[in-house]
């Protein structure tokens, strides 16, 4: 796992004792500012994560995290700033990379059970970057279409077309186009 993240906390799997280890990451103000730019939000005031790292399948790692963040982003409708407190649990599994030998021409086939869990991620050079895991999961936690509670689409429909959203939902899909055409 190569890291180009603002948060960089590399961990080698051999540094994890058999009974596991806990790591805590709290992003500094500078790191929060860089994260906000990377994740394309107005600002991030705090990011905290409590990681629990244990051995998994002898040479792999199981990482669980409790992630908390405060994010300010623009409403996609009104463009007003919205502050969100995010909290989520995350879990990852890592195994060493499969090494191929020079003498084989066979391709590696990865079988994935569509109903099962995600396959383990590779431990590149035996390392995992906790900061990159945190950044990637924080990106998934942020709502890309955040909308303010004050935005009321029912009122917007009335203002624009003179009809309620329910009237449009029971009409044909072309009802809105019909009303626009008649006004022209």
C-alpha positions as CSV (number, residue, x, y, z in Angstrom):
1,X,0.0,0.0,0.0
2,X,1.8,3.1,-1.2
3,X,1.0,6.3,0.7
4,X,0.4,9.8,-0.7
5,X,-1.8,10.6,2.2
6,X,-1.6,13.7,4.4
7,X,-1.6,11.3,7.4
8,X,1.2,8.8,7.3
9,X,1.5,6.3,10.1
10,X,3.2,3.2,8.7
11,X,3.2,-0.1,10.6
12,X,5.1,-3.2,9.8
13,X,3.3,-6.5,10.6
14,X,6.3,-7.7,12.6
15,X,5.8,-4.8,15.0
16,X,2.5,-6.2,16.1
17,X,2.8,-8.6,19.1
18,X,0.8,-11.8,19.3
19,X,-1.7,-10.2,21.8
20,X,-2.2,-7.2,19.5
21,X,-1.6,-3.5,19.9
22,X,-3.7,-0.3,20.0
23,X,-2.8,2.9,18.2
24,X,-4.5,6.3,18.4
25,X,-4.3,8.9,15.7
26,X,-5.4,12.5,16.2
27,X,-4.9,14.7,13.2
28,X,-3.2,18.1,13.9
29,X,-4.7,21.4,12.6
30,X,-2.3,21.3,9.6
31,X,-3.3,17.7,8.8
32,X,-7.0,18.6,9.1
33,X,-6.5,21.5,6.7
34,X,-4.7,19.3,4.1
35,X,-7.4,16.5,4.5
36,X,-10.1,19.1,3.9
37,X,-8.4,20.1,0.6
38,X,-8.0,16.4,-0.4
39,X,-11.5,15.4,0.4
40,X,-13.0,18.6,-1.1
41,X,-14.9,19.9,1.9
42,X,-15.0,23.4,3.5
43,X,-13.1,22.3,6.6
44,X,-12.3,19.5,9.0
45,X,-12.0,20.6,12.6
46,X,-10.9,17.2,14.1
47,X,-10.2,13.6,13.1
48,X,-9.6,11.0,15.7
49,X,-9.2,7.2,15.3
50,X,-8.6,4.4,17.8
51,X,-7.1,1.4,16.0
52,X,-6.8,-2.1,17.4
53,X,-4.4,-4.2,15.4
54,X,-4.1,-8.0,15.9
55,X,-2.4,-10.9,14.1
56,X,-4.6,-12.7,11.6
57,X,-3.8,-16.0,9.9
58,X,-0.2,-16.1,11.2
59,X,1.3,-13.6,8.8
60,X,-1.6,-11.2,8.3
61,X,-3.3,-8.4,10.2
62,X,-6.8,-7.6,11.3
63,X,-7.3,-3.9,11.9
64,X,-10.5,-2.4,13.5
65,X,-11.0,1.3,14.1
66,X,-13.3,3.6,15.8
67,X,-13.3,6.8,13.7
68,X,-14.7,10.2,14.7
69,X,-14.5,13.5,12.7
70,X,-16.1,16.9,12.5
71,X,-16.6,18.1,8.9
72,X,-18.0,21.3,7.5
73,X,-19.2,21.1,3.9
74,X,-21.5,23.0,1.5
75,X,-25.2,22.1,1.1
76,X,-25.6,21.0,-2.6
77,X,-28.8,23.0,-2.9
78,X,-28.4,26.2,-0.9
79,X,-24.6,26.3,-0.6
80,X,-24.8,27.1,3.2
81,X,-22.2,25.5,5.4
82,X,-23.3,22.3,7.2
83,X,-21.4,20.9,10.2
84,X,-21.5,17.1,10.5
85,X,-20.2,14.9,13.3
86,X,-19.2,11.6,11.8
87,X,-18.7,8.4,13.7
88,X,-18.1,4.9,12.3
89,X,-16.5,1.6,13.0
90,X,-14.3,0.1,10.3
91,X,-12.5,-3.2,9.8
92,X,-9.7,-4.3,7.4
93,X,-7.8,-7.6,6.8
94,X,-4.3,-7.8,5.3
95,X,-2.2,-10.7,4.1
96,X,1.3,-10.7,2.5
97,X,1.5,-10.1,-1.2
98,X,1.5,-13.3,-3.3
99,X,5.0,-13.5,-4.8
100,X,5.3,-15.0,-8.3
101,X,8.3,-17.0,-9.3
102,X,10.2,-16.2,-12.5
103,X,9.9,-19.8,-13.8
104,X,6.1,-19.8,-14.0
105,X,4.0,-18.5,-16.8
106,X,0.7,-19.1,-14.9
107,X,-1.5,-16.2,-14.0
108,X,-2.7,-15.8,-10.4
109,X,-6.4,-16.4,-10.1
110,X,-8.3,-14.7,-7.3
111,X,-11.6,-16.3,-6.4
112,X,-14.1,-14.1,-4.7
113,X,-17.3,-15.3,-3.1
114,X,-20.0,-12.7,-4.1
115,X,-21.9,-13.5,-0.9
116,X,-18.9,-13.5,1.4
117,X,-16.8,-10.8,2.9
118,X,-14.2,-8.7,1.1
119,X,-10.9,-10.4,0.3
120,X,-7.9,-9.4,2.3
121,X,-5.8,-6.4,1.1
122,X,-2.1,-7.0,0.4
123,X,0.6,-6.1,2.9
124,X,3.1,-4.4,0.6
125,X,6.6,-5.1,1.9
126,X,4.9,-6.2,5.1
127,X,3.6,-2.7,5.9
128,X,0.2,-1.0,6.2
129,X,-0.3,2.8,6.5
130,X,-2.9,3.5,9.2
131,X,-3.1,7.2,8.1
132,X,-4.0,6.1,4.6
133,X,-6.6,3.7,5.9
134,X,-8.1,6.5,8.0
135,X,-8.1,9.0,5.0
136,X,-9.8,6.5,2.7
137,X,-12.4,5.5,5.2
138,X,-13.1,9.2,6.1
139,X,-13.7,9.8,2.4
140,X,-16.4,7.1,2.4
141,X,-18.0,8.5,5.6
142,X,-18.6,12.0,4.0
143,X,-21.9,12.4,2.3
144,X,-21.1,13.7,-1.2
145,X,-24.6,15.2,-1.6
146,X,-25.1,16.8,1.8
147,X,-28.3,18.7,2.1
148,X,-29.3,21.2,4.7
149,X,-32.4,20.3,6.9
150,X,-33.9,23.7,5.8
151,X,-34.1,22.6,2.2
152,X,-37.7,21.5,1.4
153,X,-38.2,20.0,-2.0
154,X,-42.0,20.0,-1.6
155,X,-41.9,23.8,-1.4
156,X,-39.4,24.1,-4.3
157,X,-41.8,22.1,-6.6
158,X,-44.7,24.3,-5.7
159,X,-42.6,27.5,-6.4
160,X,-41.3,26.2,-9.7
161,X,-44.3,24.5,-11.2
162,X,-47.3,25.3,-9.1
163,X,-47.8,21.6,-8.3
164,X,-46.8,19.5,-5.4
165,X,-44.3,16.7,-5.7
166,X,-47.1,14.2,-5.0
167,X,-49.0,15.4,-8.0
168,X,-46.0,14.9,-10.2
169,X,-45.3,11.4,-8.8
170,X,-48.8,10.2,-9.7
171,X,-48.6,11.7,-13.2
172,X,-46.7,10.4,-16.1
173,X,-43.0,11.0,-16.3
174,X,-43.6,13.6,-19.0
175,X,-46.1,15.7,-17.0
176,X,-43.4,18.2,-16.0
177,X,-42.4,18.6,-19.7
178,X,-46.0,19.1,-20.7
179,X,-46.4,22.0,-18.2
180,X,-43.2,23.6,-19.4
181,X,-44.3,23.4,-23.0
182,X,-47.7,25.0,-22.3
183,X,-46.0,28.0,-20.6
184,X,-43.8,28.7,-23.6
